């Protein structure tokens, strides 16, 4: 069983370990974060928590059944009913449905708890696993572009199907 937890201050050590352990794995399919990211991780973590407190972003860690941090899934730049989805899963957790389940859950949260109507996401052309996660979760391919020096794909997911119908007895619903 997987759980998604909103990012907290006490996640810092496990999150830094996760990022360090998987750095080379991630760099095979997405641009590397660079040495400065790791050198200034504490400052970066504090900045993410501040953004989350302001409601600009929603950051989550993914824990497996044993409570081990195996990934992260984030919604950034919340504005105008939408946000950009980003996620990464530990190499040791790939191929087990972790990314797909986490993306499905964050889509549900985005629609029901965060009031979002759509999400966007990008992945590199040479990352078919990420493309599959997105398409299985209802994202539709938009356009191809360059992410740094790598060919990438943009996706979009309408979230309105995840929100139940309005209550017909609700007087505030113009119906």
LUMGU-951933 format. One record per residue (C-alpha): residue number from 1; x negated, y, z; residue in one letter. Coordinates in pm, 1 decimal, m for minus. Example, Ala and Ser with C-alpha at 12.3 -4.5 7.8 and 13.67 -1.06 7.14 Angstrom:
<nodes>
[1, [m1230.0, m450.0, 780.0], "a"]
[2, [m1367.0, m106.0, 714.0], "s"]
</nodes>
This chain:
<nodes>
[1, [0.0, 0.0, 0.0], "x"]
[2, [m126.7, 345.8, m91.0], "x"]
[3, [m60.5, 667.8, 93.5], "x"]
[4, [m95.5, 1027.1, m19.1], "x"]
[5, [m193.5, 1273.1, 251.5], "x"]
[6, [m205.8, 1650.4, 215.4], "x"]
[7, [m566.1, 1766.9, 238.6], "x"]
[8, [m671.5, 1845.2, 596.7], "x"]
[9, [m990.1, 1973.9, 761.5], "x"]
[10, [m1069.3, 1627.8, 901.2], "x"]
[11, [m1084.0, 1480.6, 546.8], "x"]
[12, [m1407.6, 1667.6, 469.6], "x"]
[13, [m1660.8, 1399.3, 561.8], "x"]
[14, [m1476.8, 1113.0, 389.1], "x"]
[15, [m1407.4, 1328.2, 84.2], "x"]
[16, [m1771.5, 1431.0, 48.7], "x"]
[17, [m1877.2, 1065.7, 79.8], "x"]
[18, [m1617.8, 970.4, m185.3], "x"]
[19, [m1747.3, 1238.8, m424.0], "x"]
[20, [m2114.0, 1146.7, m371.0], "x"]
[21, [m2055.5, 773.0, m403.4], "x"]
[22, [m1860.7, 813.6, m727.6], "x"]
[23, [m2048.8, 1104.7, m885.3], "x"]
[24, [m2219.3, 903.8, m1160.7], "x"]
[25, [m1899.4, 709.0, m1229.6], "x"]
[26, [m1695.9, 1028.7, m1271.0], "x"]
[27, [m1962.4, 1192.3, m1488.4], "x"]
[28, [m1915.6, 917.5, m1747.3], "x"]
[29, [m1569.8, 1049.3, m1836.6], "x"]
[30, [m1541.1, 1406.7, m1703.7], "x"]
[31, [m1784.5, 1696.2, m1669.5], "x"]
[32, [m2004.9, 1664.7, m1359.1], "x"]
[33, [m1932.8, 1899.5, m1068.4], "x"]
[34, [m2299.8, 1998.0, m1041.0], "x"]
[35, [m2540.4, 2003.3, m747.6], "x"]
[36, [m2400.5, 2328.3, m606.1], "x"]
[37, [m2064.0, 2157.0, m543.9], "x"]
[38, [m2231.6, 1911.4, m305.9], "x"]
[39, [m2467.8, 2164.3, m147.5], "x"]
[40, [m2176.6, 2396.9, m63.7], "x"]
[41, [m1912.9, 2130.2, 1.4], "x"]
[42, [m1808.8, 2261.1, 345.1], "x"]
[43, [m1741.5, 2607.4, 200.9], "x"]
[44, [m1554.9, 2456.3, m92.8], "x"]
[45, [m1340.6, 2239.9, 136.3], "x"]
[46, [m1250.1, 2542.5, 349.1], "x"]
[47, [m1158.6, 2738.1, 34.8], "x"]
[48, [m930.9, 2455.7, m84.9], "x"]
[49, [m754.8, 2448.7, 251.2], "x"]
[50, [m704.2, 2826.0, 230.3], "x"]
[51, [m556.9, 2795.9, m120.8], "x"]
[52, [m326.0, 2521.6, 1.0], "x"]
[53, [m214.3, 2734.1, 298.5], "x"]
[54, [m131.7, 3017.6, 55.7], "x"]
[55, [80.9, 2778.7, m154.1], "x"]
[56, [m132.1, 2829.3, m464.9], "x"]
[57, [m237.3, 2462.9, m478.8], "x"]
[58, [m143.2, 2126.4, m328.7], "x"]
[59, [m433.9, 1893.0, m259.9], "x"]
[60, [m397.3, 1528.3, m157.1], "x"]
[61, [m621.5, 1238.1, m68.8], "x"]
[62, [m531.2, 881.3, m158.2], "x"]
[63, [m584.5, 612.6, 104.3], "x"]
[64, [m564.4, 238.8, 47.0], "x"]
[65, [m392.3, m10.2, 279.1], "x"]
[66, [m702.7, m19.7, 503.1], "x"]
[67, [m703.3, 361.1, 533.1], "x"]
[68, [m1009.8, 407.9, 313.5], "x"]
[69, [m1014.2, 724.7, 101.6], "x"]
[70, [m1009.6, 593.0, m256.3], "x"]
[71, [m908.7, 900.3, m451.0], "x"]
[72, [m761.4, 1242.2, m472.6], "x"]
[73, [m472.5, 1390.2, m664.1], "x"]
[74, [m420.7, 1763.4, m684.5], "x"]
[75, [m179.1, 2021.3, m816.1], "x"]
[76, [m352.9, 2350.3, m890.6], "x"]
[77, [m239.5, 2693.0, m998.6], "x"]
[78, [124.2, 2656.4, m892.1], "x"]
[79, [310.4, 2930.7, m1080.6], "x"]
[80, [624.3, 2980.0, m1285.7], "x"]
[81, [761.4, 2636.1, m1194.8], "x"]
[82, [453.2, 2443.3, m1300.8], "x"]
[83, [105.9, 2331.1, m1201.3], "x"]
[84, [m191.9, 2147.9, m1342.8], "x"]
[85, [m241.7, 1790.5, m1225.7], "x"]
[86, [m587.6, 1654.6, m1157.7], "x"]
[87, [m690.1, 1322.4, m1008.7], "x"]
[88, [m985.2, 1092.4, m961.3], "x"]
[89, [m1007.6, 742.5, m820.8], "x"]
[90, [m1311.5, 560.9, m683.0], "x"]
[91, [m1482.6, 317.3, m916.9], "x"]
[92, [m1416.3, 42.9, m660.1], "x"]
[93, [m1040.1, 110.0, m685.7], "x"]
[94, [m1005.9, 122.5, m1064.6], "x"]
[95, [m791.2, m129.8, m1244.1], "x"]
[96, [m560.7, m178.5, m944.2], "x"]
[97, [m289.4, 74.3, m1030.0], "x"]
[98, [m411.6, 331.2, m777.5], "x"]
[99, [m419.7, 625.8, m1018.4], "x"]
[100, [m82.9, 538.4, m1170.2], "x"]
[101, [87.2, 503.9, m831.6], "x"]
[102, [m70.1, 825.6, m699.2], "x"]
[103, [29.5, 1023.2, m1009.3], "x"]
[104, [385.0, 886.7, m987.6], "x"]
[105, [408.4, 991.0, m622.9], "x"]
[106, [266.1, 1337.9, m679.1], "x"]
[107, [508.7, 1390.1, m969.7], "x"]
[108, [792.8, 1300.5, m732.8], "x"]
[109, [657.5, 1537.3, m466.8], "x"]
[110, [606.0, 1812.1, m722.8], "x"]
[111, [971.7, 1793.1, m823.9], "x"]
[112, [1137.5, 1730.7, m488.9], "x"]
[113, [914.5, 1886.6, m223.0], "x"]
[114, [729.2, 2157.9, m414.8], "x"]
[115, [1012.2, 2266.3, m646.4], "x"]
[116, [812.1, 2237.4, m968.1], "x"]
[117, [975.3, 2181.0, m1307.8], "x"]
[118, [671.6, 2066.6, m1508.3], "x"]
[119, [309.6, 1957.3, m1481.5], "x"]
[120, [21.0, 1978.6, m1724.1], "x"]
[121, [m290.7, 1762.5, m1728.1], "x"]
[122, [m605.5, 1720.4, m1934.2], "x"]
[123, [m835.3, 1427.5, m1992.9], "x"]
[124, [m1127.2, 1362.5, m2220.7], "x"]
[125, [m1072.5, 1173.0, m2544.4], "x"]
[126, [m1312.3, 900.8, m2427.9], "x"]
[127, [m1107.8, 826.5, m2113.6], "x"]
[128, [m834.2, 587.4, m2231.0], "x"]
[129, [m757.7, 477.1, m1873.7], "x"]
[130, [m660.3, 831.3, m1775.4], "x"]
[131, [m459.3, 872.0, m2095.3], "x"]
[132, [m269.8, 552.7, m2008.6], "x"]
[133, [m198.7, 675.2, m1653.1], "x"]
[134, [m53.8, 996.7, m1791.3], "x"]
[135, [160.0, 839.5, m2062.7], "x"]
[136, [293.3, 570.9, m1823.9], "x"]
[137, [401.0, 851.5, m1594.7], "x"]
[138, [596.7, 1037.3, m1861.6], "x"]
[139, [336.1, 1287.3, m1979.6], "x"]
[140, [350.1, 1374.8, m2346.6], "x"]
[141, [45.4, 1451.4, m2556.2], "x"]
[142, [13.8, 1813.4, m2658.1], "x"]
[143, [m308.8, 1915.4, m2827.7], "x"]
[144, [m677.1, 1835.1, m2859.9], "x"]
[145, [m942.1, 2086.5, m2751.7], "x"]
[146, [m1296.4, 2105.8, m2612.0], "x"]
[147, [m1351.9, 2070.4, m2237.5], "x"]
[148, [m1702.9, 2205.1, m2206.4], "x"]
[149, [m1868.3, 2017.2, m2490.3], "x"]
[150, [m1634.5, 1715.9, m2478.4], "x"]
[151, [m1322.2, 1656.2, m2689.4], "x"]
[152, [m1018.5, 1654.3, m2460.2], "x"]
[153, [m641.7, 1611.0, m2470.2], "x"]
[154, [m373.7, 1824.9, m2307.6], "x"]
[155, [m55.5, 1667.9, m2170.0], "x"]
[156, [272.0, 1795.8, m2023.4], "x"]
[157, [539.2, 1631.2, m1805.7], "x"]
[158, [889.4, 1770.1, m1754.5], "x"]
[159, [995.7, 1689.0, m1398.0], "x"]
[160, [1368.6, 1757.7, m1422.4], "x"]
[161, [1446.2, 1384.4, m1444.5], "x"]
[162, [1303.4, 1339.9, m1092.9], "x"]
[163, [1546.7, 1579.2, m931.1], "x"]
[164, [1889.9, 1437.9, m854.5], "x"]
[165, [2203.4, 1599.2, m995.0], "x"]
[166, [2340.1, 1900.0, m812.9], "x"]
[167, [2605.9, 1829.1, m551.1], "x"]
[168, [2941.0, 1901.1, m720.9], "x"]
[169, [3078.8, 2020.9, m386.2], "x"]
[170, [2801.4, 2278.0, m346.4], "x"]
[171, [2960.2, 2622.6, m376.0], "x"]
[172, [2621.4, 2774.0, m464.3], "x"]
[173, [2601.4, 2551.4, m773.4], "x"]
[174, [2755.8, 2734.0, m1071.9], "x"]
[175, [2811.5, 2393.8, m1215.2], "x"]
</nodes>
